[in-house]
Amino acid sequence: MQGVPARRQIMPRGRIDLRRAFVSDLPLKLTAVLVAMIFWAVSLLNQAPAEVTQPFAGRIAVERPDVPTGYVLEGSLGDVGVRLRGPEGAVGGIVASDLHATLDIGSADLHRSDPQDVTVNVTVANPNVHVVDVSPSAVSVRIEPITTRPVAVQVRFANNPPVGNQPGDAALNPSEVRVSGATSQVARIAAVYATVLFGDAATDLVQSVQPSAVDAAGVPIDGLTTDPAVVQVTVPVLPTATTRTVPVVWSIRGAVAAGYQITRITVDPPAVTIRGEPDAISPIDHIDTGAADVSGLTGDKSFNVALLLPAGTSLFRQTGSTVTVSVAPYVGTRPFPLVAVTAVNLGSNLLADTDPQTVAVVLAGPVATLQGLAPGQVVAIVDASGRGASSAPADVSVRVPAGVTVQTVQPTRVTLTIRTRS
């Protein structure tokens, strides 16, 4: 008889007390949660902000830099655009006053008289923000030496004296000023005018006037200074009657020879007295000369020209008119970068080498003369007089044709090695 299986004793299932599990060690559990939240907040605060690269919304004006003493900067500097990189908040907070654009004047070549591109540097007030791009990255300017020349001052009237009056002979104190500025600008000066304005009263005019330099076309030349800065002009105001004194204005036609420029134009007499009916002479504020033909001029020349009198007028005193045109060659520079160095006065049975074998030479003089120079006309030598077989430094001297000068030589010394001919 099979046995009946024994009945397995089943343990009663325990009951889970959720409330007790939650509140058990509650302070310790809350402390752990708080510590975890603190670590999470600190990790967020310490996370590095995202960096961005973006263009600045406006344009930055390029500031005019200081140039070495004796030089002047010519040209418009304009403005530039920039791209910035840094934390998003810092980049977004940059304003125009935080950015400064300047020329790297130290990289410019002071020996060049032609326009040259000079790098633009932009700085940011916030050290966390950096400039990654500048557009344009360079500005074309001219850096020229300052020169000075004396020029006679001429009086010019901006208006007429009151009706029924005429200007008498003007007096200037001083009658000549020294004009300074960039060499190319000073070379353009054809005349210096002191312009005066008559008032409503028929009284003699006495004014302190700042002289203004103009070119051959009568256009004012910017960037020049005069010494003294002002001149005193005295013009008597006289009854018109049937005469009037007006300035004589020169006229030219044609162009001077290539490589030359007009440096000054004068007219003699500078003013004349005309006569005629009041209605005829009252609108006249100057008398023109006939045109002086300057075509192909390479030097100073005086022209006897007629005075072009308006209808109904004549000269109070008959006189001729002379227009004198001063012409000078353009002055510039020309580099000769590879001029071979030759040893002279070398003893018999000796050979010589130099290190380096060539030097760079920059010549200055009239442009036409410089352009006509052949490389063989520029000779660099070292003197080997009295030297035997040896190796020692030697000074380089450069021989050039008349009319030009040596501006720079690089290097000025070379190593001269003399050896016996084998």
C-alpha positions as CSV (number, residue, x, y, z in Angstrom):
1,M,0.0,0.0,0.0
2,Q,1.4,3.2,-1.2
3,G,2.1,5.7,1.3
4,V,0.3,9.0,1.2
5,P,2.7,11.9,0.6
6,A,3.4,13.9,3.6
7,R,1.8,17.4,3.6
8,R,4.5,20.1,3.0
9,Q,4.4,22.7,5.7
10,I,3.9,26.1,4.1
11,M,5.3,29.1,6.0
12,P,3.0,32.0,6.2
13,R,4.0,34.9,3.7
14,G,5.4,37.9,5.4
15,R,3.5,41.3,5.0
16,I,5.5,44.3,3.6
17,D,5.0,47.5,5.6
18,L,5.7,50.4,3.0
19,R,5.1,53.1,5.5
20,R,7.6,51.7,7.9
21,A,10.1,51.3,5.0
22,F,9.7,54.9,4.0
23,V,10.0,56.5,7.4
24,S,12.8,54.2,8.6
25,D,16.1,56.2,8.8
26,L,14.3,59.2,7.2
27,P,16.8,61.9,8.3
28,L,19.7,59.9,6.8
29,K,17.9,59.4,3.6
30,L,17.0,63.1,3.3
31,T,20.6,64.1,3.9
32,A,21.8,61.8,1.1
33,V,19.3,63.3,-1.3
34,L,20.3,66.9,-0.3
35,V,24.0,66.0,-0.8
36,A,23.2,64.6,-4.3
37,M,21.4,67.8,-5.3
38,I,24.2,70.0,-4.1
39,F,26.7,68.0,-6.2
40,W,24.4,68.3,-9.2
41,A,24.1,72.1,-8.9
42,V,27.9,72.5,-8.4
43,S,28.5,70.5,-11.6
44,L,26.1,72.7,-13.5
45,L,27.8,75.9,-12.2
46,N,31.3,74.6,-13.0
47,Q,30.4,73.6,-16.5
48,A,32.4,75.8,-19.0
49,P,30.0,78.1,-21.0
50,A,29.8,77.4,-24.7
51,E,32.0,79.4,-27.0
52,V,30.7,81.1,-30.1
53,T,32.3,82.7,-33.2
54,Q,30.3,85.5,-34.7
55,P,30.8,88.8,-36.6
56,F,30.5,92.1,-34.6
57,A,27.3,93.9,-35.7
58,G,29.0,97.3,-36.6
59,R,32.1,98.6,-38.3
60,I,35.2,99.8,-36.4
61,A,36.9,103.0,-37.5
62,V,40.7,102.6,-37.9
63,E,42.4,105.1,-35.6
64,R,45.2,107.3,-37.0
65,P,48.5,106.1,-35.5
66,D,51.5,108.1,-34.4
67,V,54.2,108.1,-37.1
68,P,58.0,108.6,-36.7
69,T,59.1,112.2,-36.3
70,G,59.7,113.8,-39.7
71,Y,57.1,111.7,-41.5
72,V,53.4,112.1,-42.2
73,L,50.7,109.5,-43.0
74,E,48.7,110.1,-46.2
75,G,45.5,108.3,-47.1
76,S,42.0,107.5,-45.8
77,L,42.0,104.8,-43.1
78,G,38.3,103.9,-43.3
79,D,36.8,101.2,-41.1
80,V,36.9,97.4,-40.7
81,G,34.7,94.5,-39.8
82,V,35.7,91.9,-37.2
83,R,34.7,88.4,-36.2
84,L,34.9,87.6,-32.5
85,R,35.2,84.4,-30.5
86,G,34.6,83.7,-26.8
87,P,31.8,82.8,-24.3
88,E,28.4,83.6,-25.8
89,G,27.5,86.1,-23.1
90,A,30.8,87.9,-23.3
91,V,30.8,88.1,-27.2
92,G,27.2,89.4,-27.1
93,G,28.1,92.1,-24.6
94,I,30.9,93.7,-26.7
95,V,30.1,97.2,-27.8
96,A,31.9,99.5,-30.3
97,S,33.9,101.3,-27.6
98,D,35.4,97.9,-26.5
99,L,37.1,97.5,-29.9
100,H,40.1,99.5,-31.1
101,A,41.5,99.2,-34.7
102,T,45.0,100.6,-35.3
103,L,47.6,100.3,-38.0
104,D,50.8,98.3,-37.3
105,I,53.0,101.2,-38.3
106,G,56.1,99.4,-37.2
107,S,55.7,97.0,-40.2
108,A,55.6,99.8,-42.7
109,D,58.6,100.6,-45.0
110,L,59.6,104.3,-44.4
111,H,61.8,104.2,-47.5
112,R,58.9,103.7,-49.8
113,S,57.2,106.7,-51.3
114,D,54.4,104.8,-53.1
115,P,51.2,103.5,-51.5
116,Q,51.7,100.4,-49.4
117,D,49.4,98.0,-47.5
118,V,49.8,98.3,-43.7
119,T,48.2,95.6,-41.4
120,V,45.3,96.5,-39.2
121,N,45.4,95.2,-35.6
122,V,42.1,95.1,-33.5
123,T,42.2,94.8,-29.7
124,V,39.2,93.9,-27.4
125,A,38.7,95.3,-23.9
126,N,37.4,91.9,-22.6
127,P,40.3,89.5,-22.2
128,N,37.9,86.5,-22.6
129,V,37.0,87.6,-26.2
130,H,39.4,87.3,-29.1
131,V,39.5,88.7,-32.6
132,V,39.6,85.8,-35.2
133,D,39.3,87.8,-38.4
134,V,39.7,91.4,-39.6
135,S,38.2,92.6,-42.9
136,P,40.0,94.2,-44.6
137,S,43.2,93.0,-42.9
138,A,45.3,95.9,-44.3
139,V,44.8,99.5,-45.4
140,S,46.7,101.2,-48.3
141,V,48.5,104.4,-47.2
142,R,51.5,106.5,-48.0
143,I,54.1,107.3,-45.4
144,E,56.1,110.3,-46.7
145,P,58.9,112.5,-45.3
146,I,57.8,116.0,-44.3
147,T,59.4,118.8,-46.3
148,T,59.2,122.6,-46.1
149,R,59.4,125.3,-48.8
150,P,58.8,129.1,-48.8
151,V,55.9,130.4,-51.0
152,A,54.8,134.0,-51.7
153,V,51.2,134.8,-50.5
154,Q,48.7,136.3,-52.9
155,V,45.5,138.1,-51.9
156,R,42.2,136.9,-53.2
157,F,38.9,138.6,-52.7
158,A,35.9,136.5,-51.7
159,N,33.4,139.3,-52.5
160,N,33.2,142.9,-53.6
161,P,33.3,146.0,-51.4
162,P,30.0,147.8,-50.9
163,V,28.5,149.3,-54.0
164,G,30.2,152.4,-55.2
165,N,33.6,151.3,-53.8
166,Q,36.6,149.4,-55.0
167,P,39.6,147.7,-53.4
168,G,42.9,149.4,-53.4
169,D,46.4,147.8,-53.5
170,A,46.5,145.1,-50.8
171,A,49.4,144.8,-48.3
172,L,50.5,141.6,-46.7
173,N,52.4,141.0,-43.5
174,P,54.4,138.8,-43.9
175,S,54.3,138.4,-47.7
176,E,55.8,134.9,-47.7
177,V,55.1,131.8,-45.6
178,R,56.9,128.5,-45.1
179,V,54.6,125.6,-46.1
180,S,55.2,122.1,-44.6
181,G,53.7,118.7,-45.3
182,A,54.1,115.5,-47.2
183,T,56.7,115.8,-50.0
184,S,54.2,114.9,-52.7
185,Q,51.7,117.4,-51.4
186,V,54.2,120.3,-51.1
187,A,55.3,119.5,-54.6
188,R,51.8,120.2,-55.9
189,I,51.7,123.8,-54.6
190,A,51.2,126.3,-57.4
191,A,50.1,129.3,-55.2
192,V,49.2,130.3,-51.7
193,Y,46.2,132.5,-51.3
194,A,45.0,134.7,-48.4
195,T,41.2,135.1,-49.1
196,V,39.5,138.2,-47.6
197,L,35.9,139.1,-47.2
198,F,34.6,142.7,-47.4
199,G,32.0,143.9,-44.9
200,D,28.9,146.0,-45.6
201,A,30.6,149.3,-44.5
202,A,32.9,151.2,-46.9
203,T,35.9,151.1,-44.5
204,D,39.4,149.8,-45.1
205,L,39.7,146.1,-44.5
206,V,42.2,144.7,-42.0
207,Q,42.0,140.9,-41.5
208,S,44.1,138.1,-40.0
209,V,43.8,135.3,-42.6
210,Q,44.9,131.7,-42.7
211,P,46.8,131.2,-46.0
212,S,45.6,128.3,-48.2
213,A,47.8,126.4,-50.7
214,V,46.3,125.3,-54.1
215,D,47.5,123.2,-57.0
216,A,47.8,124.1,-60.6
217,A,44.0,123.6,-61.1
218,G,43.2,125.9,-58.2
219,V,42.1,123.1,-55.9
220,P,43.0,123.5,-52.2
221,I,45.6,121.0,-51.0
222,D,44.8,119.3,-47.7
223,G,47.3,118.3,-44.9
224,L,49.6,121.3,-45.2
225,T,50.6,123.7,-42.4
226,T,52.0,127.2,-42.8
227,D,54.4,129.2,-40.7
228,P,53.2,131.6,-39.6
229,A,49.7,130.2,-39.4
230,V,48.0,133.5,-40.3
231,V,49.0,136.6,-42.2
232,Q,47.6,140.2,-41.9
233,V,45.9,141.6,-45.0
234,T,45.2,145.3,-45.3
235,V,43.1,146.5,-48.3
236,P,42.0,150.1,-48.6
237,V,38.4,150.6,-49.8
238,L,38.2,153.4,-52.4
239,P,35.3,155.1,-54.2
240,T,34.7,153.3,-57.5
241,A,34.1,156.3,-59.7
242,T,35.0,154.8,-63.1
243,T,37.9,152.6,-62.1
244,R,38.4,149.4,-60.2
245,T,41.4,147.3,-59.2
246,V,41.0,143.6,-59.6
247,P,43.4,140.6,-59.3
248,V,44.9,139.0,-62.4
249,V,44.3,135.3,-62.6
250,W,46.7,133.1,-64.7
251,S,45.7,130.5,-67.2
252,I,47.7,127.5,-68.6
253,R,47.1,124.7,-71.1
254,G,48.9,121.5,-71.9
255,A,50.9,119.2,-69.6
256,V,54.6,119.3,-68.7
257,A,56.9,116.5,-69.8
258,A,56.5,113.0,-68.3
259,G,58.4,112.7,-65.0
260,Y,58.1,116.5,-64.2
261,Q,55.6,118.6,-62.3
262,I,54.6,122.2,-61.9
263,T,55.9,123.5,-58.6
264,R,54.8,127.2,-58.8
265,I,52.9,129.6,-61.0
266,T,53.1,133.4,-60.6
267,V,51.7,136.3,-62.6
268,D,53.1,139.8,-62.9
269,P,51.4,142.2,-62.3
270,P,49.2,140.4,-59.7
271,A,46.5,143.1,-60.1
272,V,45.5,145.8,-62.5
273,T,43.2,148.8,-62.5
274,I,40.5,148.8,-65.1
275,R,38.1,151.6,-66.1
276,G,34.8,151.9,-67.7
277,E,31.1,152.6,-67.0
278,P,30.0,151.5,-63.5
279,D,27.6,149.0,-65.0
280,A,30.4,147.5,-67.0
281,I,33.0,147.1,-64.3
282,S,30.9,146.4,-61.3
283,P,30.4,142.6,-62.1
284,I,34.2,142.1,-62.8
285,D,36.1,140.5,-59.9
286,H,39.2,139.5,-61.8
287,I,41.0,139.6,-65.1
288,D,42.2,136.5,-66.9
289,T,45.4,136.1,-68.8
290,G,45.8,134.4,-72.1
291,A,46.7,130.7,-71.8
292,A,50.4,129.9,-71.3
293,D,51.2,126.6,-73.1
294,V,53.3,124.4,-70.8
295,S,53.3,121.3,-73.0
296,G,56.5,119.3,-72.7
297,L,58.2,121.7,-70.3
298,T,61.2,120.3,-68.3
299,G,62.3,123.6,-66.7
300,D,61.1,127.0,-65.6
301,K,59.7,129.3,-68.3
302,S,58.1,132.8,-68.4
303,F,55.3,133.6,-70.9
304,N,54.3,137.1,-72.1
305,V,50.5,136.8,-72.4
306,A,47.7,139.2,-73.0
307,L,45.1,140.4,-70.5
308,L,41.6,139.4,-71.5
309,L,39.6,142.5,-70.8
310,P,35.8,142.2,-70.7
311,A,33.8,144.3,-73.2
312,G,33.4,147.9,-72.2
313,T,36.5,148.0,-70.1
314,S,40.1,149.1,-70.6
315,L,43.3,149.3,-68.5
316,F,43.8,152.4,-66.4
317,R,47.5,152.1,-67.1
318,Q,48.6,150.0,-70.1
319,T,50.8,147.1,-69.1
320,G,51.7,143.6,-70.3
321,S,51.4,140.4,-68.3
322,T,53.9,137.7,-67.5
323,V,53.1,134.2,-66.3
324,T,56.1,132.3,-64.9
325,V,55.8,128.5,-64.5
326,S,58.3,126.7,-62.3
327,V,58.9,123.0,-63.3
328,A,60.9,120.4,-61.5
329,P,61.4,116.6,-61.9
330,Y,59.5,114.2,-59.7
331,V,61.7,112.8,-57.0
332,G,61.5,109.1,-56.0
333,T,63.4,106.0,-55.1
334,R,64.4,102.8,-56.9
335,P,65.7,99.6,-55.3
336,F,68.6,97.5,-56.7
337,P,68.3,94.4,-54.6
338,L,71.2,92.4,-56.1
339,V,74.3,94.5,-56.7
340,A,77.5,92.3,-56.9
341,V,80.3,93.3,-54.6
342,T,83.8,93.6,-56.3
343,A,87.1,93.8,-54.5
344,V,89.4,96.6,-55.9
345,N,93.1,97.3,-55.4
346,L,93.8,93.6,-55.0
347,G,97.5,92.6,-54.9
348,S,99.0,90.5,-57.7
349,N,98.6,86.7,-57.4
350,L,95.7,87.2,-55.1
351,L,92.0,86.3,-55.4
352,A,89.1,87.6,-53.3
353,D,85.6,86.6,-52.4
354,T,83.0,88.4,-50.3
355,D,80.3,87.0,-48.0
356,P,77.6,87.9,-48.9
357,Q,78.4,88.3,-52.6
358,T,75.7,90.9,-53.2
359,V,74.2,93.9,-51.4
360,A,70.8,95.6,-51.6
361,V,70.9,99.3,-52.7
362,V,68.2,101.9,-52.7
363,L,68.8,105.1,-54.8
364,A,67.0,108.4,-54.7
365,G,66.7,111.1,-57.3
366,P,64.6,112.3,-60.2
367,V,62.1,109.6,-61.4
368,A,63.1,109.9,-65.0
369,T,66.8,109.5,-64.2
370,L,66.2,106.5,-61.9
371,Q,64.0,104.8,-64.6
372,G,66.9,105.2,-67.1
373,L,69.5,103.5,-64.9
374,A,70.9,100.2,-66.0
375,P,71.9,97.7,-63.3
376,G,75.5,97.9,-64.5
377,Q,75.7,101.6,-63.6
378,V,75.3,100.8,-59.9
379,V,78.7,99.4,-58.6
380,A,79.4,98.1,-55.1
381,I,83.1,97.7,-54.1
382,V,85.4,96.9,-51.2
383,D,88.9,98.2,-51.0
384,A,91.6,95.5,-50.7
385,S,94.5,97.9,-50.6
386,G,97.4,96.6,-48.4
387,R,95.7,93.3,-47.6
388,G,97.3,89.9,-47.9
389,A,95.7,86.5,-47.6
390,S,93.2,86.9,-44.8
391,S,89.5,87.0,-43.9
392,A,88.2,90.2,-42.3
393,P,85.2,92.6,-42.4
394,A,85.3,95.3,-45.0
395,D,83.2,98.4,-45.6
396,V,81.1,98.5,-48.8
397,S,81.0,101.7,-50.9
398,V,78.6,102.2,-53.8
399,R,79.3,104.2,-57.0
400,V,76.3,105.7,-58.9
401,P,75.9,108.1,-61.8
402,A,75.6,111.9,-61.3
403,G,72.1,113.1,-60.4
404,V,71.2,110.3,-58.0
405,T,72.2,109.5,-54.5
406,V,72.5,106.4,-52.4
407,Q,69.8,106.2,-49.8
408,T,70.5,102.9,-48.2
409,V,72.9,99.9,-48.5
410,Q,72.2,96.6,-46.8
411,P,74.5,95.2,-45.5
412,T,77.1,98.0,-45.1
413,R,79.9,95.6,-44.4
414,V,80.9,92.2,-45.8
415,T,83.5,89.6,-45.0
416,L,86.4,89.9,-47.4
417,T,88.4,86.7,-47.9
418,I,91.7,87.0,-49.8
419,R,93.6,83.9,-50.8
420,T,96.7,83.3,-52.9
421,R,96.2,82.4,-56.5
422,S,97.1,78.7,-56.9
